[in-house]
């Protein structure tokens, strides 16, 4: 669930958080993207161009996921050759 007040996407843990500020001295707008997966977290500082690239990557991945063929539980993914 996305919490706009805290700027966080939560599952059972904080999955993704983002914070924005301007760099000291240069005033370059910067965004810190934090991705946390079950206690392992990664932080990345992104400039304006990189934020746009991340948004583009996510939109492309979402379009791919939406265009992917649906799976049906009755389908046999192995055809006539069963691995078991």
C-alpha positions in Angstrom: 0.0 0.0 0.0 1.4 3.4 -1.0 1.5 5.9 1.9 1.7 9.4 0.3 2.4 11.1 3.7 5.5 8.9 4.3 6.4 8.5 0.6 6.6 4.8 1.1 5.3 1.6 -0.5 4.6 -0.9 2.2 4.1 -4.6 2.2 4.8 -6.5 5.4 7.9 -4.3 5.5 8.9 -1.0 3.8 9.5 -2.2 0.3 10.3 1.1 -1.5 10.9 4.6 -0.1 11.9 7.8 -1.8 13.2 11.2 -0.5 14.1 14.3 -2.3 16.4 17.2 -1.6 19.0 19.5 -3.2 22.7 18.8 -3.1 24.6 21.1 -0.7 26.6 23.7 -2.6 25.3 22.8 -6.1 21.6 22.8 -5.4 21.2 19.9 -7.8 17.8 18.2 -7.2 18.4 14.7 -6.1 16.2 11.7 -5.2 17.2 8.9 -2.9 15.5 5.6 -3.9 15.5 2.9 -1.2 14.5 -0.6 -2.0 14.2 -3.0 1.0 13.6 -6.7 0.7 13.3 -8.6 3.9 16.0 -6.7 5.8 18.3 -6.2 2.8 18.2 -2.7 1.5 19.8 -0.8 -1.3 19.9 3.0 -1.7 20.6 4.9 -4.9 20.8 8.7 -5.4 19.3 9.7 -8.7 19.5 13.0 -10.6 16.6 14.4 -12.7 17.6 12.4 -15.9 18.0 9.1 -13.9 14.6 9.6 -12.3 13.1 9.9 -15.8 14.9 6.7 -16.9 13.6 4.8 -13.9 10.1 5.9 -14.6 10.5 4.9 -18.2 11.9 1.5 -17.2 8.9 0.9 -14.8 6.4 1.9 -17.4 8.0 -0.4 -20.0 8.0 -3.3 -17.6 4.4 -2.7 -16.6 3.4 -2.6 -20.3 5.2 -5.9 -20.8 3.5 -7.5 -17.8 0.0 -6.2 -19.0 0.6 -7.5 -22.5 1.8 -11.0 -21.3 -0.5 -13.9 -21.9 -2.7 -14.9 -18.9 -1.9 -18.2 -17.2 -4.7 -20.7 -16.6 -4.5 -23.3 -13.9 -6.0 -25.9 -16.3 -3.2 -25.4 -18.8 -0.3 -27.9 -18.8 2.9 -25.9 -19.1 4.9 -29.0 -20.2 2.6 -30.3 -22.9 2.9 -34.1 -23.3 6.3 -34.3 -21.7 5.8 -34.3 -18.0 9.0 -33.7 -15.9 7.6 -35.9 -13.1 
